[in-house]
Amino acid sequence: MKIWVDADACPTVIKEILFKAAERTGVLITLVANQPLQIPRSRHVKFIQVSAGFDVADNEIVKRVEAGDLVITSDIPLAAEVIEKKANALNPRGELYSVDNIRARLNMRDFMDTLRSSGIHTGGPSTLSQSDRQLFANNLDKLLTQNVPPR
């Protein structure tokens, strides 16, 4: 299992959880972004910088992800593509996307986009809470336990 991070919008606190998990488990984590990022010096953490542009980082992740890998993203269309490739997708708030729930998430996203484009203010996501961080860490640990042999 490899972990791919849609890093442009990933909160720093979530990246820190991932860096600790990489050191603890030896799993390779690759952050993909279109702007430079600082990452810890580790043989378990890599960074790929892609050119600027709409969905360039997402397309790079989809190109490289393999069945059984994990992608960290809040981008629902990216999560849907990852799931189609038999990989896992987890958002920074700890929600695990699956075959069972991704269609409903895509429909809700499209509905909200329609509202926004018609001029209705829908607000943005709430601030990442401590319970969101805990849920993320718990679901990450569960996936790592199920898919990575102990060191």
C-alpha positions as CSV (number, residue, x, y, z in Angstrom):
1,M,0.0,0.0,0.0
2,K,1.1,3.5,-0.9
3,I,-0.5,6.7,0.3
4,W,-1.1,9.6,-2.1
5,V,-2.0,13.0,-0.8
6,D,-3.8,15.7,-2.8
7,A,-1.6,18.1,-0.9
8,D,-2.6,21.6,-2.2
9,A,-5.7,21.6,0.0
10,C,-4.7,19.2,2.7
11,P,-4.5,20.8,6.2
12,T,-1.1,20.9,7.8
13,V,-2.3,19.0,10.9
14,I,-3.4,16.1,8.6
15,K,0.0,16.1,6.8
16,E,1.7,15.9,10.2
17,I,-0.5,12.9,11.2
18,L,0.5,11.2,7.9
19,F,4.2,11.9,8.4
20,K,4.1,10.3,11.8
21,A,2.2,7.3,10.3
22,A,4.9,6.9,7.6
23,E,7.7,6.8,10.1
24,R,5.8,4.4,12.3
25,T,4.7,2.0,9.6
26,G,7.2,2.4,6.8
27,V,4.5,3.2,4.3
28,L,5.5,5.4,1.4
29,I,3.6,8.7,1.4
30,T,3.7,10.9,-1.7
31,L,2.4,14.4,-1.6
32,V,1.3,15.8,-5.0
33,A,0.8,19.6,-5.4
34,N,1.3,22.4,-7.9
35,Q,3.2,24.5,-5.4
36,P,6.4,23.8,-3.4
37,L,5.9,22.1,-0.1
38,Q,8.2,21.5,2.8
39,I,8.3,17.9,3.8
40,P,10.3,16.1,6.5
41,R,13.5,14.4,5.5
42,S,12.4,10.8,5.4
43,R,12.8,7.9,3.1
44,H,9.1,7.3,3.6
45,V,7.9,10.8,2.4
46,K,8.1,12.1,-1.1
47,F,6.9,15.1,-3.0
48,I,5.8,15.5,-6.6
49,Q,5.3,19.0,-7.9
50,V,3.1,19.3,-10.9
51,S,2.5,22.3,-13.1
52,A,-0.3,24.7,-12.2
53,G,-3.7,24.1,-13.7
54,F,-7.1,22.7,-13.0
55,D,-7.0,19.1,-11.9
56,V,-3.3,18.6,-12.8
57,A,-2.4,17.2,-9.3
58,D,-5.6,15.1,-9.4
59,N,-4.7,13.7,-12.8
60,E,-1.2,12.8,-11.6
61,I,-2.6,10.9,-8.6
62,V,-5.1,9.0,-10.8
63,K,-2.3,8.1,-13.2
64,R,-0.1,6.7,-10.5
65,V,-2.5,5.2,-8.0
66,E,-2.9,1.4,-7.9
67,A,-5.5,-0.9,-6.4
68,G,-5.2,-1.1,-2.7
69,D,-3.5,2.3,-2.3
70,L,-4.9,5.1,-0.2
71,V,-5.6,8.6,-1.5
72,I,-6.1,11.5,1.0
73,T,-8.4,14.1,-0.6
74,S,-11.4,16.3,0.0
75,D,-12.0,16.3,-3.8
76,I,-15.0,14.1,-4.4
77,P,-14.5,13.6,-8.1
78,L,-10.9,12.5,-7.5
79,A,-12.2,10.1,-4.8
80,A,-14.6,8.6,-7.3
81,E,-11.9,8.0,-9.8
82,V,-9.7,6.5,-7.2
83,I,-12.4,4.1,-6.0
84,E,-13.0,3.1,-9.7
85,K,-9.3,2.0,-9.7
86,K,-10.0,-0.2,-6.6
87,A,-8.0,2.1,-4.3
88,N,-9.2,3.7,-1.0
89,A,-10.0,7.4,-0.5
90,L,-10.1,9.2,2.9
91,N,-10.9,12.8,3.3
92,P,-9.1,15.0,5.8
93,R,-12.2,15.0,8.1
94,G,-11.9,11.3,8.4
95,E,-14.7,10.2,6.1
96,L,-13.8,7.1,4.2
97,Y,-15.3,7.2,0.7
98,S,-16.5,3.9,-0.7
99,V,-18.4,2.4,-3.6
100,D,-21.5,2.6,-1.3
101,N,-21.3,6.3,-0.6
102,I,-19.4,8.0,-3.4
103,R,-22.4,8.4,-5.8
104,A,-24.4,10.2,-3.1
105,R,-21.4,12.5,-2.3
106,L,-21.0,13.3,-6.0
107,N,-24.7,14.1,-6.3
108,M,-24.6,16.4,-3.3
109,R,-21.5,18.1,-4.6
110,D,-23.2,18.7,-8.0
111,F,-26.3,20.0,-6.3
112,M,-24.3,22.5,-4.2
113,D,-22.4,23.6,-7.4
114,T,-25.7,24.3,-9.1
115,L,-26.9,26.4,-6.1
116,R,-23.7,28.4,-6.1
117,S,-23.7,29.0,-9.8
118,S,-27.3,30.3,-9.5
119,G,-26.1,32.9,-7.0
120,I,-27.1,31.2,-3.7
121,H,-24.4,31.5,-1.0
122,T,-23.9,28.1,0.5
123,G,-21.0,28.9,2.8
124,G,-17.9,26.9,3.1
125,P,-16.8,23.9,5.1
126,S,-16.5,24.4,8.9
127,T,-13.0,24.6,10.5
128,L,-11.3,21.2,11.0
129,S,-12.2,20.2,14.5
130,Q,-10.4,18.0,17.1
131,S,-13.0,15.3,16.5
132,D,-12.4,15.5,12.7
133,R,-8.6,15.0,13.3
134,Q,-9.3,12.1,15.7
135,L,-11.7,10.5,13.2
136,F,-9.0,10.9,10.4
137,A,-6.3,9.4,12.6
138,N,-8.6,6.5,13.6
139,N,-9.6,5.6,10.1
140,L,-6.0,6.0,8.8
141,D,-4.8,3.6,11.6
142,K,-7.6,1.1,10.7
143,L,-6.6,1.1,7.0
144,L,-2.9,0.8,7.8
145,T,-3.6,-2.1,10.3
146,Q,-5.7,-3.9,7.6
147,N,-3.2,-3.4,4.8
148,V,0.3,-3.0,6.1
149,P,2.2,-5.9,7.7
150,P,3.8,-5.0,11.1
151,R,7.4,-3.9,11.0
